[in-house]
């Protein structure tokens, strides 16, 4: 008796959860505010109290940032728990001989002095509405200070759940976050406001996390050197479907990325007929319909267009039992044809969707602004609705699983905001799947590597301004080989 689609989906979910839980302890755990508050309530009677522990941690971080100097240090404290943490830190630092000035928000003016460090203890993770009026002015004056800024738990004005700047937000040099990480530290506006993020658990034992940061620990087991006794058939055959007239470059970029990330063969099924890719002649260009019989893993969408021919190619891809990565115009066609979306939900094959925010909005029938308002929730909704792995691209790309777990990628920079970058990521994901990586680990590794390659290029002076998608490919190849060598 053939198992039902529902049973197969449940089996896939269980498999993904096992992979997630096995590596969770080695990655930074992430919780939303409601779960953090529940943990704090469990430790309400702890000794020493959580506020005392937090204040001591802030004082230690301040001493590290100050080095040999004793100040002067400015602490801007609000009226809530965040302000209380700041007052404890002020007491401890003053007892240790540091020159401390505390400004109580709403009561005191910000004095003009030659501060060596400013500590933001204004608003914490409970903030849900935009900062306005005198408080907005205070945040702007904090940001204008010519000294390092240490934010307590989260920069004031940043939404802990979404990373959205609520009107204005402090731009910290370092953020000392407590108990676990918060998704808002790592996505949307978060990376532009948090600076270096340090997590102090304060001795709190967190329950199972809702999400975690992508790290090497989640895919390290698959970073294995190749045997010398190998042949190209060992490393799979990738099929890339797309490349309509005027958009052939997108499909070629995806194909080049797949080839340079190690796929044994790469077939590019072009809607525009080309004889050869002169920059990468190793790519095998074929009429699109021929690729299905040649590939062991497929990707569709780069340069696909929205023609009837493109729609028919998408229907064939969705009917294939091969692992399938869907990007770009494949996603736009899905959004316009709900019957095709239903095929994804009912499929027992691997399906990975890689939308940017506007494409995610079309799939969810909402605005782009609604997607960006809560990126983690939007990615999770897509994954649950379509029983697929979803990569919501952007600052702090989010990988969501159909069992409800999710990941945020901490690597990358503004250089990835360039034409063709998403096509390269598609080729990277499908290349690892073709090389027999499990779909989840392949997705996590490709997303992490994609961002890390951009960081490596920027560190060497190439970018982020003017960084091109082609440059990401060669950097990713170099970095993957380095990771494998280091993992041995």
Protein Blocks (a to p, Z undefined) as FASTA:
>chain_A
ZZdfklmmmmmmmmmmmmmmmmmmmpccdddfklmmmmmmmmmmgccdfklmmmmmmmmm
mmmmnomagbjcdddddfblmlmmmmmmmmmmmmnopacddddehkaccdddddfbdcdf
kbcckbcbdcehjllmmmmmmmmpccdcddehiaghiafklopaehiacddfbdcdehia
cfklmgcjlmmmnmpadddeklpacdddfbdcddfklmmmmmccddfbbcfklnopadde
ehiehilmmmmmmmmmmmmnopabdcdddfbdcfbdfklmmbccddfklmmmmpcbdceh
ihnbjafklmmmmmmmmmpcbdcddehjlmmmmmmmmmlmmmmmmpcbdcdddddfklmm
mmnopafklmmmommlmmmmmmmmnopacddedehiadddfkopacddfbdcfklmcghk
lmmmmmmmmmmmmnopafklmmmmmmmmmmmmmmmmmmnopajehpafklmmmmmmmmmm
mmmmmmZZ
